[in-house]
Amino acid sequence: MAKNVPRNEARQALLECTLTHLAAKGPANVQPKDVCAELGLSKALVNYHFGGRDALITEAMVLGYERYVETLWEAVESAGADPLDRLMAWVDAQVEWTSANAGLAAALNFPFFASGLPVDLDGSAVERLTAAGARNFSNLQQLVSVAKDAVSKKKRRGRPDAVEVGLDSAIIGWMTLGLSVWKAGNHLPTQGLNSGTALTVARNHMRAEIRAMIER
């Protein structure tokens, strides 16, 4: 049953509904007619507010990524004071978000292969994605730096330098991305191993590796 969205709320409603479709199905399967039918709005409003399908998809994708960065940090803030717990909260939140938003995650992680994604993102979209990405990596570096600094104080040694923190952060980011994609996509060659038990084992191993990296 179609919703009855007031016209003055149409732009945001179109954006939110498109983001929901995008997160679940990926850009190739998001069509303005379906979004408008769900909301009980005229398809002409897509052109009026966004200029067309591509701009609508782009805006929804950027908004989704910005919210993703916020979601990871909210998980960190809810994890308590222990530096390693906060870092692992960032890791776990990324894995869970990617699984819950597989269509959007695929478009963000593999843009050149995401069918239905606008070929050329406009300048403002690129700027917003770049800014959010930089903020996310900065957040990760902060978590790694605090965790390594806590270890350094316990062992009464010098604080880690920026190069070490940056490299460790990149490695943790790559490890997390790999685990996220595997869980979200049910990786075809190893889909038989993609179970709750296997994920728990993988997370435990990853936590141990991250702890060793932080403490070395």
DONUFI-639372 format. One line per 3 residues: number of its first residue (from 1); for each residue x, y, z of N, C-alpha, C, O. Coordinates in nm, 2 decimals. Layout:
! residues N
NUM) X,Y,Z,X,Y,Z,X,Y,Z,X,Y,Z; ...
***
This chain:
! residues 216
1) 0.08,-0.12,0.00,0.00,0.00,0.00,0.09,0.12,0.00,0.18,0.14,0.08; 0.06,0.22,-0.10,0.14,0.33,-0.11,0.12,0.43,0.01,0.01,0.44,0.06; 0.23,0.50,0.05,0.22,0.60,0.15,0.16,0.73,0.09,0.15,0.74,-0.03
4) 0.12,0.81,0.18,0.07,0.94,0.13,0.16,1.05,0.18,0.13,1.11,0.29; 0.27,1.08,0.11,0.37,1.17,0.16,0.33,1.32,0.11,0.30,1.34,0.00; 0.33,1.41,0.21,0.30,1.55,0.17,0.41,1.60,0.07,0.53,1.56,0.08
7) 0.37,1.69,-0.02,0.46,1.74,-0.12,0.58,1.81,-0.06,0.69,1.80,-0.11; 0.56,1.88,0.05,0.68,1.95,0.11,0.78,1.86,0.18,0.89,1.90,0.22; 0.74,1.73,0.19,0.83,1.63,0.25,0.88,1.54,0.14,0.95,1.44,0.17
10) 0.85,1.56,0.01,0.87,1.47,-0.10,1.02,1.44,-0.12,1.06,1.33,-0.14; 1.10,1.55,-0.12,1.24,1.53,-0.15,1.31,1.44,-0.05,1.38,1.34,-0.09; 1.29,1.46,0.08,1.36,1.38,0.18,1.30,1.24,0.17,1.38,1.14,0.19
13) 1.17,1.23,0.15,1.11,1.09,0.14,1.17,1.01,0.03,1.19,0.90,0.04; 1.18,1.08,-0.09,1.24,1.01,-0.20,1.38,0.97,-0.17,1.42,0.86,-0.21; 1.46,1.05,-0.11,1.60,1.02,-0.07,1.60,0.90,0.02,1.68,0.81,0.00
16) 1.52,0.90,0.13,1.52,0.80,0.23,1.48,0.66,0.17,1.54,0.56,0.20; 1.38,0.67,0.09,1.32,0.54,0.03,1.42,0.49,-0.07,1.44,0.37,-0.08; 1.49,0.57,-0.15,1.59,0.53,-0.24,1.71,0.47,-0.17,1.76,0.37,-0.21
19) 1.75,0.53,-0.06,1.86,0.47,0.02,1.82,0.33,0.07,1.91,0.24,0.07; 1.70,0.31,0.11,1.66,0.18,0.16,1.66,0.08,0.05,1.71,-0.03,0.07; 1.62,0.11,-0.07,1.62,0.02,-0.18,1.77,0.00,-0.22,1.80,-0.12,-0.25
22) 1.85,0.10,-0.22,1.99,0.09,-0.26,2.06,0.00,-0.17,2.14,-0.09,-0.21; 2.04,0.02,-0.04,2.11,-0.07,0.06,2.07,-0.21,0.05,2.16,-0.30,0.08; 1.95,-0.24,0.01,1.90,-0.38,0.01,1.94,-0.45,-0.13,1.97,-0.56,-0.13
25) 1.93,-0.37,-0.24,1.93,-0.43,-0.37,2.04,-0.39,-0.46,2.06,-0.45,-0.57; 2.11,-0.28,-0.43,2.21,-0.23,-0.52,2.15,-0.13,-0.62,2.03,-0.14,-0.64; 2.24,-0.05,-0.68,2.19,0.05,-0.77,2.12,0.00,-0.90,2.02,0.06,-0.95
28) 2.16,-0.11,-0.95,2.09,-0.17,-1.07,1.95,-0.19,-1.05,1.87,-0.19,-1.15; 1.90,-0.22,-0.93,1.77,-0.26,-0.91,1.68,-0.15,-0.84,1.57,-0.17,-0.79; 1.74,-0.03,-0.84,1.66,0.08,-0.79,1.60,0.16,-0.91,1.68,0.22,-0.99
31) 1.47,0.17,-0.91,1.40,0.25,-1.02,1.31,0.35,-0.96,1.24,0.32,-0.86; 1.32,0.48,-1.01,1.24,0.58,-0.95,1.09,0.55,-0.95,1.02,0.59,-0.86; 1.04,0.48,-1.05,0.90,0.44,-1.05,0.86,0.36,-0.93,0.75,0.37,-0.88
34) 0.95,0.27,-0.89,0.92,0.18,-0.78,0.92,0.27,-0.65,0.83,0.25,-0.56; 1.02,0.35,-0.64,1.02,0.44,-0.52,0.90,0.53,-0.51,0.84,0.54,-0.40; 0.87,0.59,-0.62,0.75,0.68,-0.62,0.62,0.61,-0.59,0.53,0.66,-0.52
37) 0.61,0.49,-0.65,0.49,0.41,-0.62,0.48,0.37,-0.47,0.37,0.38,-0.42; 0.59,0.34,-0.41,0.59,0.31,-0.27,0.54,0.43,-0.19,0.48,0.41,-0.08; 0.59,0.55,-0.23,0.56,0.67,-0.15,0.43,0.74,-0.19,0.38,0.83,-0.13
40) 0.37,0.69,-0.31,0.25,0.76,-0.36,0.27,0.89,-0.41,0.19,0.98,-0.40; 0.39,0.91,-0.48,0.43,1.04,-0.53,0.45,1.02,-0.68,0.46,0.92,-0.74; 0.44,1.14,-0.75,0.45,1.14,-0.90,0.60,1.13,-0.93,0.69,1.18,-0.86
43) 0.63,1.05,-1.04,0.77,1.03,-1.08,0.83,1.16,-1.13,0.95,1.17,-1.12; 0.75,1.26,-1.17,0.80,1.39,-1.21,0.87,1.46,-1.10,0.96,1.54,-1.12; 0.84,1.42,-0.97,0.91,1.49,-0.86,1.06,1.45,-0.85,1.14,1.52,-0.79
46) 1.09,1.33,-0.91,1.23,1.29,-0.91,1.31,1.39,-0.99,1.42,1.44,-0.95; 1.26,1.42,-1.11,1.33,1.52,-1.20,1.32,1.66,-1.13,1.42,1.73,-1.14; 1.22,1.69,-1.07,1.20,1.82,-1.01,1.30,1.85,-0.90,1.37,1.95,-0.89
49) 1.32,1.75,-0.81,1.41,1.76,-0.70,1.55,1.72,-0.72,1.64,1.78,-0.66; 1.57,1.63,-0.81,1.71,1.58,-0.83,1.76,1.59,-0.98,1.88,1.58,-1.00; 1.67,1.61,-1.07,1.72,1.62,-1.21,1.72,1.49,-1.28,1.75,1.49,-1.40
52) 1.69,1.38,-1.21,1.69,1.25,-1.28,1.73,1.14,-1.19,1.77,1.16,-1.07; 1.73,1.02,-1.24,1.76,0.90,-1.16,1.90,0.90,-1.11,1.93,0.87,-0.99; 2.00,0.93,-1.20,2.14,0.92,-1.16,2.17,1.02,-1.04,2.24,0.98,-0.95
55) 2.12,1.14,-1.04,2.14,1.23,-0.93,2.08,1.18,-0.80,2.13,1.20,-0.70; 1.96,1.12,-0.82,1.89,1.06,-0.70,1.97,0.95,-0.64,1.99,0.95,-0.52; 2.02,0.86,-0.72,2.11,0.75,-0.67,2.23,0.80,-0.61,2.27,0.76,-0.50
58) 2.30,0.90,-0.67,2.42,0.96,-0.62,2.40,1.02,-0.48,2.47,1.00,-0.39; 2.29,1.10,-0.47,2.26,1.17,-0.34,2.24,1.07,-0.23,2.28,1.08,-0.12; 2.16,0.96,-0.26,2.13,0.86,-0.17,2.26,0.78,-0.12,2.28,0.75,-0.01
61) 2.34,0.76,-0.22,2.47,0.68,-0.19,2.56,0.77,-0.10,2.62,0.71,-0.01; 2.57,0.89,-0.13,2.66,0.98,-0.05,2.60,0.99,0.09,2.67,0.98,0.19; 2.47,1.01,0.10,2.41,1.02,0.24,2.43,0.89,0.31,2.46,0.89,0.43
64) 2.41,0.78,0.24,2.43,0.65,0.31,2.57,0.63,0.36,2.59,0.57,0.47; 2.67,0.67,0.29,2.81,0.66,0.33,2.84,0.75,0.45,2.91,0.71,0.55; 2.79,0.87,0.45,2.81,0.96,0.56,2.74,0.91,0.69,2.80,0.92,0.79
67) 2.63,0.85,0.67,2.56,0.79,0.79,2.64,0.67,0.84,2.65,0.64,0.96; 2.70,0.59,0.75,2.78,0.48,0.78,2.90,0.52,0.87,2.93,0.45,0.97; 2.97,0.63,0.83,3.08,0.68,0.92,3.03,0.71,1.05,3.09,0.69,1.15
70) 2.91,0.78,1.06,2.86,0.81,1.19,2.82,0.69,1.27,2.84,0.69,1.40; 2.77,0.59,1.21,2.73,0.46,1.27,2.85,0.40,1.34,2.84,0.35,1.45; 2.96,0.39,1.27,3.08,0.33,1.32,3.12,0.40,1.45,3.16,0.34,1.55
73) 3.12,0.54,1.44,3.17,0.61,1.56,3.07,0.60,1.68,3.11,0.60,1.79; 2.94,0.59,1.65,2.84,0.57,1.76,2.87,0.44,1.83,2.86,0.43,1.95; 2.91,0.34,1.75,2.94,0.21,1.81,3.06,0.22,1.90,3.07,0.16,2.01
76) 3.16,0.30,1.85,3.28,0.32,1.93,3.25,0.39,2.07,3.29,0.34,2.17; 3.16,0.49,2.06,3.13,0.57,2.18,3.05,0.48,2.28,3.04,0.51,2.40; 2.98,0.38,2.23,2.90,0.29,2.32,2.98,0.18,2.37,2.93,0.09,2.45
79) 3.11,0.17,2.34,3.19,0.05,2.37,3.26,0.06,2.51,3.33,-0.03,2.55; 3.25,0.17,2.57,3.32,0.19,2.70,3.45,0.26,2.69,3.48,0.32,2.58; 3.54,0.24,2.79,3.66,0.32,2.79,3.78,0.24,2.74,3.89,0.30,2.71
82) 3.78,0.11,2.74,3.89,0.03,2.70,3.93,0.05,2.56,3.85,0.04,2.47; 4.06,0.09,2.53,4.10,0.13,2.39,4.08,0.01,2.29,4.03,0.04,2.18; 4.11,-0.11,2.33,4.10,-0.22,2.24,3.95,-0.25,2.21,3.91,-0.28,2.10
85) 3.87,-0.24,2.31,3.72,-0.26,2.29,3.67,-0.16,2.20,3.58,-0.19,2.12; 3.71,-0.04,2.21,3.66,0.07,2.12,3.71,0.04,1.98,3.63,0.06,1.88; 3.83,0.00,1.96,3.88,-0.03,1.83,3.80,-0.15,1.77,3.76,-0.14,1.65
88) 3.78,-0.25,1.85,3.70,-0.37,1.80,3.56,-0.33,1.77,3.49,-0.39,1.69; 3.50,-0.24,1.84,3.37,-0.19,1.82,3.36,-0.13,1.68,3.26,-0.15,1.61; 3.46,-0.06,1.64,3.46,0.00,1.50,3.47,-0.11,1.40,3.40,-0.11,1.30
91) 3.55,-0.21,1.43,3.56,-0.33,1.33,3.43,-0.40,1.32,3.38,-0.42,1.21; 3.37,-0.44,1.44,3.24,-0.51,1.44,3.13,-0.43,1.37,3.05,-0.49,1.30; 3.12,-0.30,1.40,3.02,-0.22,1.34,3.03,-0.22,1.19,2.92,-0.22,1.12
94) 3.15,-0.22,1.14,3.17,-0.22,0.99,3.12,-0.35,0.93,3.05,-0.35,0.83; 3.15,-0.46,1.00,3.11,-0.59,0.95,2.96,-0.60,0.95,2.90,-0.64,0.85; 2.90,-0.56,1.06,2.75,-0.56,1.07,2.68,-0.47,0.97,2.58,-0.51,0.91
97) 2.73,-0.35,0.95,2.67,-0.25,0.86,2.68,-0.30,0.72,2.58,-0.30,0.64; 2.80,-0.36,0.68,2.81,-0.41,0.54,2.72,-0.52,0.51,2.66,-0.53,0.40; 2.69,-0.61,0.61,2.60,-0.72,0.59,2.46,-0.66,0.58,2.38,-0.71,0.50
100) 2.42,-0.56,0.66,2.29,-0.51,0.66,2.26,-0.42,0.54,2.14,-0.39,0.51; 2.37,-0.37,0.48,2.35,-0.28,0.37,2.43,-0.32,0.25,2.51,-0.24,0.19; 2.42,-0.45,0.21,2.51,-0.51,0.11,2.50,-0.44,-0.02,2.60,-0.43,-0.09
103) 2.38,-0.39,-0.06,2.37,-0.33,-0.19,2.45,-0.20,-0.20,2.52,-0.17,-0.30; 2.44,-0.12,-0.10,2.51,0.01,-0.09,2.66,-0.02,-0.07,2.75,0.05,-0.13; 2.70,-0.12,0.01,2.84,-0.15,0.03,2.91,-0.19,-0.10,3.02,-0.15,-0.12
106) 2.84,-0.27,-0.18,2.89,-0.32,-0.30,2.92,-0.20,-0.40,3.02,-0.19,-0.46; 2.82,-0.10,-0.40,2.84,0.02,-0.48,2.96,0.10,-0.44,3.03,0.16,-0.52; 2.97,0.11,-0.31,3.08,0.20,-0.25,3.22,0.13,-0.27,3.32,0.19,-0.30
109) 3.22,0.00,-0.25,3.35,-0.07,-0.25,3.40,-0.11,-0.39,3.52,-0.12,-0.42; 3.30,-0.13,-0.48,3.33,-0.18,-0.62,3.26,-0.09,-0.72,3.18,-0.15,-0.80; 3.28,0.04,-0.72,3.20,0.13,-0.81,3.21,0.10,-0.96,3.11,0.12,-1.03
112) 3.33,0.05,-1.00,3.34,0.03,-1.15,3.27,-0.10,-1.19,3.25,-0.12,-1.31; 3.23,-0.18,-1.10,3.16,-0.30,-1.13,3.01,-0.30,-1.08,2.94,-0.40,-1.10; 2.97,-0.19,-1.02,2.83,-0.18,-0.97,2.74,-0.14,-1.08,2.73,-0.02,-1.11
115) 2.67,-0.23,-1.14,2.58,-0.20,-1.25,2.47,-0.11,-1.20,2.42,-0.13,-1.09; 2.44,-0.01,-1.28,2.33,0.08,-1.24,2.38,0.21,-1.16,2.30,0.30,-1.13; 2.51,0.21,-1.13,2.57,0.32,-1.06,2.60,0.43,-1.16,2.66,0.40,-1.27
118) 2.57,0.56,-1.13,2.61,0.67,-1.22,2.75,0.66,-1.26,2.84,0.64,-1.17; 2.79,0.68,-1.39,2.92,0.66,-1.43,3.01,0.78,-1.38,3.12,0.76,-1.33; 2.96,0.90,-1.39,3.03,1.02,-1.35,2.96,1.08,-1.23,2.86,1.14,-1.25
121) 3.02,1.08,-1.11,2.97,1.15,-1.00,3.00,1.30,-1.01,3.11,1.33,-1.05; 2.91,1.38,-0.97,2.94,1.52,-0.98,3.04,1.57,-0.87,3.06,1.49,-0.77; 3.09,1.69,-0.89,3.20,1.73,-0.80,3.16,1.74,-0.65,3.24,1.70,-0.57
124) 3.04,1.78,-0.62,3.00,1.79,-0.48,2.99,1.65,-0.42,3.02,1.64,-0.30; 2.94,1.56,-0.50,2.93,1.42,-0.44,3.07,1.36,-0.41,3.09,1.30,-0.31; 3.16,1.38,-0.50,3.30,1.34,-0.48,3.36,1.40,-0.36,3.42,1.34,-0.28
127) 3.33,1.53,-0.34,3.39,1.60,-0.22,3.33,1.55,-0.09,3.40,1.53,0.00; 3.20,1.52,-0.09,3.14,1.47,0.03,3.19,1.33,0.06,3.22,1.30,0.18; 3.20,1.24,-0.04,3.25,1.11,-0.02,3.39,1.11,0.03,3.43,1.04,0.12
130) 3.47,1.20,-0.03,3.61,1.21,0.01,3.63,1.26,0.15,3.71,1.21,0.23; 3.54,1.36,0.19,3.55,1.41,0.32,3.51,1.31,0.43,3.57,1.29,0.53; 3.40,1.23,0.39,3.35,1.13,0.49,3.46,1.01,0.50,3.48,0.96,0.61
133) 3.52,0.98,0.39,3.62,0.87,0.39,3.74,0.92,0.47,3.80,0.84,0.55; 3.78,1.04,0.46,3.90,1.09,0.53,3.86,1.10,0.68,3.95,1.06,0.77; 3.74,1.13,0.71,3.69,1.13,0.85,3.69,0.99,0.91,3.73,0.97,1.03
136) 3.65,0.90,0.83,3.65,0.76,0.88,3.79,0.71,0.91,3.81,0.64,1.01; 3.88,0.73,0.82,4.02,0.69,0.84,4.08,0.76,0.96,4.16,0.70,1.03; 4.05,0.89,0.97,4.10,0.96,1.08,4.05,0.91,1.21,4.12,0.90,1.31
139) 3.92,0.87,1.22,3.87,0.80,1.34,3.94,0.68,1.37,3.98,0.65,1.49; 3.97,0.60,1.27,4.04,0.47,1.29,4.18,0.50,1.34,4.23,0.43,1.43; 4.25,0.59,1.28,4.38,0.63,1.33,4.38,0.67,1.47,4.47,0.64,1.55
142) 4.28,0.75,1.51,4.27,0.79,1.65,4.25,0.68,1.74,4.32,0.67,1.85; 4.17,0.58,1.70,4.15,0.46,1.79,4.28,0.38,1.80,4.31,0.33,1.91; 4.35,0.36,1.69,4.48,0.29,1.69,4.58,0.36,1.78,4.65,0.30,1.86
145) 4.59,0.49,1.76,4.69,0.57,1.83,4.66,0.56,1.98,4.76,0.55,2.06; 4.54,0.58,2.02,4.51,0.57,2.17,4.54,0.43,2.22,4.59,0.42,2.33; 4.51,0.33,2.15,4.53,0.19,2.19,4.68,0.17,2.21,4.73,0.11,2.31
148) 4.76,0.21,2.11,4.90,0.19,2.11,4.97,0.28,2.22,5.06,0.23,2.28; 4.92,0.39,2.24,4.97,0.48,2.34,4.95,0.42,2.48,5.04,0.43,2.57; 4.83,0.36,2.50,4.80,0.30,2.63,4.90,0.19,2.66,4.95,0.17,2.77
151) 4.93,0.11,2.56,5.03,0.00,2.57,5.17,0.06,2.60,5.24,0.01,2.69; 5.20,0.16,2.53,5.34,0.23,2.55,5.36,0.28,2.69,5.46,0.26,2.75; 5.25,0.33,2.75,5.26,0.38,2.89,5.28,0.27,2.98,5.36,0.28,3.08
154) 5.21,0.16,2.96,5.22,0.04,3.05,5.37,-0.02,3.04,5.42,-0.06,3.15; 5.42,-0.02,2.92,5.55,-0.08,2.90,5.66,0.03,2.92,5.78,0.00,2.90; 5.63,0.15,2.95,5.72,0.26,2.97,5.82,0.28,2.85,5.94,0.28,2.87
157) 5.76,0.29,2.74,5.84,0.31,2.62,5.79,0.43,2.54,5.68,0.49,2.58; 5.86,0.47,2.44,5.82,0.59,2.36,5.69,0.57,2.29,5.65,0.46,2.26; 5.62,0.68,2.27,5.49,0.68,2.20,5.51,0.64,2.05,5.62,0.67,2.00
160) 5.41,0.57,1.99,5.43,0.53,1.85,5.43,0.66,1.76,5.36,0.76,1.79; 5.50,0.65,1.65,5.51,0.76,1.56,5.39,0.76,1.46,5.32,0.65,1.45; 5.37,0.86,1.39,5.25,0.88,1.30,5.26,0.77,1.19,5.15,0.72,1.14
163) 5.38,0.74,1.14,5.39,0.65,1.03,5.34,0.51,1.07,5.27,0.44,1.00; 5.39,0.47,1.19,5.35,0.34,1.25,5.20,0.33,1.27,5.13,0.23,1.23; 5.14,0.44,1.32,5.00,0.44,1.35,4.92,0.44,1.21,4.82,0.36,1.20
166) 4.97,0.51,1.11,4.90,0.51,0.98,4.90,0.38,0.92,4.80,0.33,0.86; 5.02,0.31,0.92,5.03,0.18,0.86,4.95,0.08,0.93,4.87,0.00,0.86; 4.95,0.07,1.06,4.87,-0.02,1.13,4.72,0.00,1.11,4.64,-0.09,1.10
169) 4.68,0.13,1.10,4.54,0.16,1.07,4.50,0.11,0.94,4.39,0.06,0.92; 4.58,0.13,0.84,4.55,0.08,0.70,4.54,-0.07,0.70,4.44,-0.12,0.64; 4.63,-0.14,0.77,4.62,-0.28,0.77,4.49,-0.33,0.84,4.42,-0.42,0.79
172) 4.46,-0.27,0.95,4.33,-0.30,1.02,4.21,-0.27,0.93,4.11,-0.35,0.93; 4.22,-0.16,0.86,4.11,-0.13,0.77,4.09,-0.23,0.66,3.98,-0.27,0.63; 4.20,-0.28,0.60,4.20,-0.38,0.50,4.14,-0.51,0.55,4.06,-0.58,0.49
175) 4.19,-0.55,0.67,4.14,-0.67,0.73,3.99,-0.67,0.75,3.92,-0.76,0.73; 3.94,-0.55,0.80,3.80,-0.53,0.83,3.72,-0.54,0.71,3.61,-0.60,0.70; 3.77,-0.47,0.60,3.70,-0.47,0.47,3.68,-0.61,0.42,3.58,-0.65,0.37
178) 3.79,-0.69,0.43,3.79,-0.83,0.38,3.68,-0.91,0.46,3.60,-0.98,0.40; 3.68,-0.90,0.59,3.58,-0.97,0.67,3.44,-0.93,0.64,3.35,-1.01,0.63; 3.43,-0.80,0.62,3.29,-0.74,0.59,3.24,-0.79,0.46,3.12,-0.83,0.45
181) 3.32,-0.79,0.36,3.28,-0.83,0.22,3.25,-0.98,0.23,3.15,-1.02,0.16; 3.33,-1.06,0.29,3.30,-1.20,0.30,3.17,-1.23,0.37,3.09,-1.31,0.32; 3.14,-1.16,0.48,3.01,-1.19,0.55,2.89,-1.14,0.47,2.79,-1.21,0.46
184) 2.91,-1.02,0.41,2.79,-0.96,0.34,2.76,-1.03,0.21,2.65,-1.04,0.18; 2.87,-1.07,0.14,2.84,-1.12,0.01,2.83,-1.27,0.00,2.81,-1.33,-0.11; 2.85,-1.34,0.11,2.85,-1.49,0.11,2.95,-1.53,0.00,2.90,-1.61,-0.10
187) 3.07,-1.49,0.00,3.18,-1.52,-0.10,3.16,-1.66,-0.16,3.17,-1.76,-0.09; 3.14,-1.66,-0.29,3.10,-1.78,-0.36,3.20,-1.90,-0.34,3.15,-2.01,-0.31; 3.33,-1.88,-0.35,3.42,-1.99,-0.33,3.42,-2.05,-0.19,3.46,-2.17,-0.17
190) 3.38,-1.97,-0.09,3.39,-2.02,0.05,3.25,-2.00,0.12,3.25,-1.99,0.24; 3.14,-2.00,0.04,3.02,-1.97,0.10,2.98,-2.08,0.20,2.90,-2.06,0.29; 3.03,-2.20,0.18,3.00,-2.31,0.28,3.06,-2.28,0.41,3.01,-2.34,0.51
193) 3.16,-2.20,0.42,3.22,-2.17,0.55,3.16,-2.04,0.62,3.19,-2.01,0.73; 3.07,-1.98,0.55,3.01,-1.85,0.60,2.90,-1.88,0.69,2.78,-1.88,0.65; 2.93,-1.91,0.81,2.83,-1.94,0.92,2.86,-1.86,1.04,2.96,-1.80,1.05
196) 2.76,-1.86,1.13,2.78,-1.78,1.26,2.90,-1.83,1.33,2.97,-1.75,1.39; 2.92,-1.96,1.34,3.04,-2.01,1.41,3.17,-1.97,1.34,3.26,-1.93,1.41; 3.17,-1.97,1.21,3.30,-1.93,1.14,3.32,-1.79,1.16,3.44,-1.74,1.17
199) 3.22,-1.71,1.16,3.23,-1.56,1.18,3.29,-1.53,1.32,3.38,-1.45,1.34; 3.24,-1.61,1.42,3.29,-1.59,1.56,3.44,-1.62,1.56,3.52,-1.55,1.62; 3.48,-1.73,1.50,3.62,-1.77,1.50,3.70,-1.67,1.42,3.81,-1.63,1.47
202) 3.65,-1.62,1.31,3.72,-1.52,1.24,3.74,-1.39,1.32,3.85,-1.33,1.32; 3.64,-1.35,1.39,3.65,-1.23,1.47,3.75,-1.25,1.58,3.83,-1.16,1.61; 3.75,-1.36,1.64,3.84,-1.39,1.75,3.98,-1.39,1.70,4.07,-1.33,1.77
205) 4.01,-1.45,1.59,4.14,-1.44,1.53,4.18,-1.30,1.50,4.30,-1.26,1.52; 4.09,-1.23,1.44,4.12,-1.09,1.40,4.15,-1.00,1.53,4.24,-0.92,1.52; 4.07,-1.02,1.63,4.10,-0.95,1.76,4.24,-0.98,1.81,4.31,-0.89,1.85
208) 4.27,-1.11,1.80,4.41,-1.15,1.85,4.52,-1.08,1.76,4.62,-1.04,1.81; 4.49,-1.08,1.63,4.59,-1.02,1.54,4.60,-0.87,1.57,4.71,-0.81,1.57; 4.49,-0.80,1.59,4.49,-0.66,1.62,4.56,-0.63,1.75,4.64,-0.54,1.76
211) 4.53,-0.71,1.85,4.59,-0.70,1.98,4.75,-0.71,1.97,4.82,-0.63,2.02; 4.79,-0.81,1.89,4.93,-0.83,1.87,5.00,-0.71,1.80,5.11,-0.67,1.83; 4.92,-0.66,1.70,4.97,-0.54,1.63,4.99,-0.42,1.72,5.08,-0.34,1.71
214) 4.88,-0.40,1.80,4.88,-0.29,1.90,5.00,-0.30,2.00,5.05,-0.20,2.04; 5.02,-0.42,2.04,5.12,-0.44,2.15,5.26,-0.46,2.11,5.35,-0.45,2.19; 5.29,-0.47,1.98,5.43,-0.50,1.94,5.51,-0.37,1.95,5.63,-0.38,1.92
***
